[in-house]
Amino acid sequence: MNLQRRSLRWNMEFSVSNLVFLVLINLFLLKETECALRIRDLVVPSVVQNGTKSSIVLDCDYEFEGPSAKDGLVVKWFFNNNPTPVYQWIVGKKPQAFGLFKSKLNLNYRASPDEAKTYRAMQIMNPTIELSGEYMCLVSNFETEKSEVKKMTVLVEQKKINLVVDGTIDNKTEKVTKIRINCEVDDVYPEPELSIKMDGKVLSSKVDKDQNDTTDLYNIDAFVVLDVKTLKSPTVSFDCQLTIPEANYTANEYENYELDIFTTTTEVASTTTTTDWPTTSTTTDLPTTSTTDFSTTTDQIETTTEPGSVEEQRDEGAEDAASGLNLLGLPLLLLITMSIASSFGSL
């Protein structure tokens, strides 16, 4: 009998506990439904180019349900995890700016005609690099709060990429033996990276980087030295690539370099002619050829002609030729006569 009473009592207590739990759950869900609050969209530009925008808007669009959701509604903006807000708007009051943003915000900007959303957004005037960072929007009421975070980068592009390719000339051979490639970029933001490529392949280069304490802008340079013996072509293409990862930004500068180490030099023997008047002398120096067995070496050919002696030499030559014919004619005539007489005698 006692066991039955105890069992019944335990069952009743368990049922009451379950009932209380279910009631609490329903009340909680009803309360959440009545005061439902959520951020629909957080609009923060990911990249803003420095000096190109007169203003930008960071918007925090939210929605709520239930008559009590507006009670104690507050919108706050935070910058770079700082616990102190840079902007605050309590519904029914004027918005406020704090710290660095006090001189940067247009507090008259209206994002919506809805009185519960009118000043939910921040309008930043003339954004500069010190405003790069993470922005958090927090919306709260008496019952709950919601928040979201996004990052904005203010980009400062380079004015120029300086790419210089120089050859080091050997004094003995007067030919290029090494090539130095130097790339330099000044005054960019945020932190940059620099690489040098040859025909599309990244070279191992030495990189130096520093940040200006006053402007927060970065300077960076890279260089590499190559031995021309490692090159396979007389024409080489170099590429200096600047990247800024935070802004997803890339820029390139190219230069083609022509090498002279692949040219062929041919030396040709020269011929010199010298003429002196009234005596004419022609001298020709010919190189000795040893490639065949019929080599000919001519040291010097010299011809001297005196004016007025040409006709006399021609007459003397003619007389010598005539006297030569006379001397040869007598023996020949005698030989012919003897041959004819011998022929008649045999008859």
C-alpha positions as CSV (number, residue, x, y, z in Angstrom):
1,M,0.0,0.0,0.0
2,N,2.8,2.4,0.9
3,L,4.6,1.5,-2.3
4,Q,1.6,2.3,-4.4
5,R,1.2,5.7,-2.7
6,R,4.9,6.5,-3.2
7,S,4.7,5.5,-6.9
8,L,1.6,7.6,-7.4
9,R,3.2,10.6,-5.7
10,W,6.3,10.3,-7.8
11,N,4.3,10.2,-11.0
12,M,2.4,13.3,-10.0
13,E,5.6,15.2,-9.2
14,F,7.2,14.1,-12.5
15,S,4.1,15.2,-14.4
16,V,4.1,18.6,-12.7
17,S,7.8,19.1,-13.4
18,N,7.2,18.3,-17.1
19,L,4.3,20.7,-17.2
20,V,6.3,23.5,-15.7
21,F,9.2,22.9,-18.2
22,L,6.8,22.9,-21.2
23,V,5.2,26.1,-20.0
24,L,8.6,27.8,-19.6
25,I,9.7,26.7,-23.1
26,N,6.5,28.0,-24.6
27,L,6.8,31.3,-22.8
28,F,10.4,31.7,-24.0
29,L,9.5,30.9,-27.6
30,L,6.6,33.3,-27.4
31,K,8.9,36.0,-26.0
32,E,11.4,35.4,-28.8
33,T,8.6,35.6,-31.4
34,E,7.3,38.8,-30.0
35,C,10.8,40.4,-29.8
36,A,12.4,38.8,-32.8
37,L,15.4,40.8,-34.0
38,R,17.9,40.0,-36.7
39,I,20.4,41.8,-39.0
40,R,19.3,41.3,-42.6
41,D,22.3,42.8,-44.3
42,L,25.6,44.4,-43.3
43,V,26.9,46.6,-46.2
44,V,30.6,47.5,-45.9
45,P,32.6,48.2,-49.0
46,S,35.5,45.7,-49.1
47,V,38.0,48.0,-51.0
48,V,37.9,51.8,-51.3
49,Q,40.5,53.6,-53.3
50,N,42.1,56.4,-51.4
51,G,41.2,59.9,-52.5
52,T,38.6,58.8,-55.0
53,K,35.4,59.0,-52.9
54,S,33.9,62.0,-51.3
55,S,31.9,59.7,-49.0
56,I,31.0,56.1,-48.4
57,V,28.1,54.5,-46.5
58,L,28.3,51.6,-44.1
59,D,24.8,50.3,-43.6
60,C,23.3,47.9,-41.0
61,D,19.9,46.8,-42.1
62,Y,17.9,44.9,-39.5
63,E,14.3,43.8,-38.9
64,F,12.2,42.9,-35.8
65,E,8.8,41.6,-34.9
66,G,6.5,42.2,-32.0
67,P,5.3,45.4,-30.4
68,S,8.0,45.5,-27.7
69,A,10.9,45.0,-30.1
70,K,11.4,48.8,-30.5
71,D,11.7,49.3,-26.8
72,G,15.2,50.2,-25.9
73,L,16.4,49.8,-29.6
74,V,20.0,50.9,-30.0
75,V,22.4,50.8,-32.9
76,K,26.2,50.8,-32.3
77,W,29.2,50.7,-34.6
78,F,32.6,49.4,-33.4
79,F,36.0,49.7,-35.1
80,N,38.9,47.2,-34.9
81,N,37.6,45.4,-31.7
82,N,37.7,48.6,-29.7
83,P,35.1,48.2,-26.8
84,T,34.1,51.8,-27.2
85,P,31.7,52.5,-30.0
86,V,32.6,55.0,-32.7
87,Y,28.9,55.6,-33.5
88,Q,25.7,55.2,-31.5
89,W,22.1,55.9,-32.1
90,I,19.3,55.4,-29.6
91,V,15.9,55.4,-31.3
92,G,14.2,58.6,-30.6
93,K,17.4,60.5,-30.0
94,K,20.1,62.1,-32.2
95,P,23.1,60.0,-33.3
96,Q,26.5,60.5,-31.8
97,A,30.1,60.0,-33.1
98,F,33.2,59.3,-30.9
99,G,36.9,59.3,-31.1
100,L,38.5,59.3,-34.6
101,F,35.1,59.2,-36.3
102,K,33.9,62.4,-34.6
103,S,35.3,64.5,-37.5
104,K,34.7,61.9,-40.1
105,L,30.9,61.2,-40.0
106,N,27.9,63.0,-41.4
107,L,25.4,62.7,-38.5
108,N,22.6,64.1,-40.6
109,Y,22.6,61.1,-43.0
110,R,19.3,59.2,-43.1
111,A,19.3,55.6,-44.2
112,S,15.5,55.0,-44.0
113,P,12.3,56.9,-43.5
114,D,11.3,54.3,-40.8
115,E,11.7,56.0,-37.5
116,A,13.1,52.8,-36.0
117,K,15.8,52.6,-38.7
118,T,16.5,56.2,-39.7
119,Y,20.0,56.6,-38.4
120,R,21.2,52.9,-38.6
121,A,24.0,53.7,-41.1
122,M,27.3,55.7,-41.0
123,Q,28.3,58.0,-43.8
124,I,32.0,58.5,-43.7
125,M,33.4,61.6,-45.4
126,N,36.6,61.4,-47.5
127,P,37.8,58.0,-46.3
128,T,41.5,57.6,-45.8
129,I,43.9,54.8,-44.9
130,E,43.5,55.2,-41.1
131,L,39.9,54.0,-41.5
132,S,41.0,50.6,-42.9
133,G,39.9,47.8,-40.6
134,E,37.0,45.7,-39.2
135,Y,33.6,47.2,-38.6
136,M,31.0,45.6,-36.3
137,C,27.4,46.6,-36.2
138,L,25.5,45.8,-33.0
139,V,21.7,46.1,-32.7
140,S,20.1,45.6,-29.4
141,N,16.8,46.1,-27.4
142,F,15.8,45.3,-23.9
143,E,15.5,41.6,-24.8
144,T,18.3,40.7,-27.1
145,E,21.2,41.9,-29.3
146,K,22.6,40.9,-32.7
147,S,25.9,41.7,-34.3
148,E,27.9,41.2,-37.5
149,V,31.4,42.1,-38.6
150,K,32.9,43.0,-42.0
151,K,36.3,44.4,-43.1
152,M,37.1,47.5,-45.2
153,T,40.4,48.3,-46.8
154,V,41.4,51.8,-48.1
155,L,43.8,51.2,-51.0
156,V,46.6,53.5,-52.0
157,E,47.8,52.5,-55.5
158,Q,51.3,53.0,-56.7
159,K,52.2,55.9,-58.9
160,K,54.8,53.9,-60.8
161,I,56.6,50.6,-60.8
162,N,60.3,51.3,-61.5
163,L,61.8,48.3,-63.3
164,V,65.5,48.6,-64.3
165,V,67.6,46.0,-66.0
166,D,71.3,46.6,-66.2
167,G,74.1,44.5,-67.7
168,T,77.6,44.2,-66.1
169,I,80.3,44.3,-68.8
170,D,83.6,42.4,-68.4
171,N,86.5,44.8,-69.1
172,K,88.6,42.1,-70.9
173,T,86.0,40.6,-73.2
174,E,83.8,43.8,-73.3
175,K,80.8,41.5,-73.1
176,V,77.9,41.4,-70.6
177,T,78.5,38.7,-68.0
178,K,75.8,39.4,-65.4
179,I,72.4,41.0,-65.4
180,R,70.9,42.9,-62.4
181,I,67.1,43.3,-62.3
182,N,65.9,45.9,-59.8
183,C,62.2,46.7,-59.1
184,E,61.0,49.4,-56.8
185,V,57.6,50.7,-55.6
186,D,56.9,53.6,-53.2
187,D,54.0,54.9,-51.2
188,V,51.4,52.2,-51.3
189,Y,48.9,50.8,-48.7
190,P,48.2,48.3,-47.2
191,E,51.3,46.1,-46.9
192,P,52.5,45.1,-50.4
193,E,54.5,42.1,-51.9
194,L,56.9,42.3,-54.8
195,S,58.2,39.5,-57.1
196,I,60.4,39.4,-60.2
197,K,59.7,37.0,-63.0
198,M,61.8,35.9,-66.1
199,D,59.8,34.5,-69.0
200,G,56.9,33.9,-66.6
201,K,58.9,32.1,-63.9
202,V,59.4,33.6,-60.4
203,L,63.0,34.3,-59.6
204,S,64.5,34.1,-56.1
205,S,65.0,37.7,-55.2
206,K,66.0,39.8,-52.2
207,V,63.2,42.0,-50.9
208,D,63.4,45.0,-48.6
209,K,60.3,46.7,-47.2
210,D,59.6,49.6,-44.8
211,Q,56.7,51.7,-43.6
212,N,56.7,55.4,-43.2
213,D,56.0,56.4,-39.5
214,T,54.3,59.6,-40.6
215,T,52.1,58.5,-43.5
216,D,51.8,54.8,-42.8
217,L,52.6,54.2,-46.5
218,Y,54.9,51.3,-47.6
219,N,58.0,51.3,-49.7
220,I,59.3,48.1,-51.2
221,D,62.1,47.0,-53.6
222,A,63.4,43.7,-54.9
223,F,66.5,42.7,-56.9
224,V,68.1,39.7,-58.4
225,V,71.5,39.1,-60.2
226,L,71.7,36.6,-63.0
227,D,74.7,35.0,-64.8
228,V,74.2,35.2,-68.5
229,K,75.6,31.7,-68.9
230,T,72.4,30.4,-67.4
231,L,70.3,32.1,-70.1
232,K,69.0,30.1,-73.1
233,S,67.9,32.9,-75.4
234,P,69.4,36.3,-76.5
235,T,66.0,37.9,-75.7
236,V,64.7,37.8,-72.1
237,S,61.4,39.1,-70.8
238,F,61.3,40.4,-67.2
239,D,58.2,41.1,-65.2
240,C,57.9,43.0,-61.9
241,Q,54.7,42.1,-60.1
242,L,53.2,44.1,-57.3
243,T,50.5,42.5,-55.1
244,I,48.5,43.8,-52.2
245,P,46.8,40.8,-50.7
246,E,44.4,42.6,-48.4
247,A,42.9,44.6,-51.3
248,N,43.2,41.7,-53.8
249,Y,45.2,44.1,-56.0
250,T,47.8,43.3,-58.6
251,A,49.9,45.4,-61.0
252,N,52.8,44.6,-63.4
253,E,55.6,46.2,-65.2
254,Y,57.4,44.5,-68.1
255,E,60.7,44.9,-69.9
256,N,62.5,42.9,-72.7
257,Y,66.3,42.8,-72.6
258,E,68.5,42.0,-75.6
259,L,71.8,40.3,-74.9
260,D,75.0,40.6,-77.1
261,I,76.7,37.4,-76.0
262,F,75.1,35.5,-78.8
263,T,76.5,37.6,-81.7
264,T,79.3,36.2,-84.0
265,T,82.2,38.3,-85.1
266,T,84.0,37.6,-88.4
267,E,87.4,39.1,-89.3
268,V,88.2,39.5,-93.1
269,A,91.8,40.0,-94.5
270,S,92.3,43.4,-96.0
271,T,93.9,44.5,-99.3
272,T,95.8,47.8,-99.5
273,T,96.7,49.6,-102.8
274,T,99.2,52.4,-102.8
275,T,99.9,54.7,-105.8
276,D,102.8,57.1,-106.1
277,W,103.2,59.4,-109.1
278,P,105.1,59.6,-111.5
279,T,106.1,56.0,-110.5
280,T,103.1,53.6,-110.0
281,S,103.6,50.8,-107.5
282,T,100.8,48.3,-106.6
283,T,101.4,46.0,-103.7
284,T,99.0,43.2,-102.7
285,D,99.5,41.2,-99.6
286,L,97.7,37.9,-99.7
287,P,97.3,35.6,-96.7
288,T,99.0,32.2,-97.0
289,T,96.3,29.5,-97.4
290,S,97.2,26.1,-95.8
291,T,93.9,24.3,-96.4
292,T,95.1,22.6,-99.7
293,D,98.4,21.4,-101.2
294,F,98.2,24.1,-103.8
295,S,99.0,27.0,-101.6
296,T,100.4,30.1,-103.2
297,T,102.2,32.9,-101.4
298,T,102.8,36.2,-103.1
299,D,105.0,38.4,-101.1
300,Q,105.1,41.4,-103.4
301,I,104.3,42.2,-107.0
302,E,105.9,45.5,-108.1
303,T,105.4,47.2,-111.5
304,T,107.2,50.4,-112.4
305,T,106.4,52.4,-115.5
306,E,108.2,55.6,-116.7
307,P,106.2,58.1,-118.8
308,G,107.3,58.2,-122.5
309,S,108.9,54.7,-122.8
310,V,105.8,52.7,-123.7
311,E,106.0,53.4,-127.6
312,E,109.7,52.6,-127.7
313,Q,109.2,49.3,-126.0
314,R,106.5,48.4,-128.5
315,D,108.8,49.1,-131.5
316,E,111.7,47.2,-130.0
317,G,109.4,44.2,-129.5
318,A,108.2,44.3,-133.1
319,E,111.8,44.4,-134.4
320,D,112.9,41.5,-132.3
321,A,109.9,39.4,-133.5
322,A,110.8,40.1,-137.2
323,S,114.5,39.2,-136.8
324,G,113.4,36.0,-135.1
325,L,111.3,35.0,-138.1
326,N,114.2,35.7,-140.5
327,L,116.6,33.5,-138.6
328,L,114.1,30.7,-138.6
329,G,113.2,31.1,-142.3
330,L,116.5,30.1,-144.0
331,P,117.0,26.6,-142.4
332,L,113.4,25.9,-143.0
333,L,113.7,26.8,-146.7
334,L,116.8,24.6,-147.1
335,L,115.0,21.7,-145.5
336,I,112.1,21.9,-147.9
337,T,114.4,22.1,-151.0
338,M,116.3,18.9,-149.9
339,S,113.1,17.1,-149.4
340,I,111.8,17.9,-152.9
341,A,115.2,16.8,-154.6
342,S,115.1,13.5,-152.7
343,S,111.6,12.8,-154.0
344,F,112.6,13.4,-157.7
345,G,115.8,11.3,-157.4
346,S,113.8,8.3,-156.3
347,L,111.7,8.5,-159.4
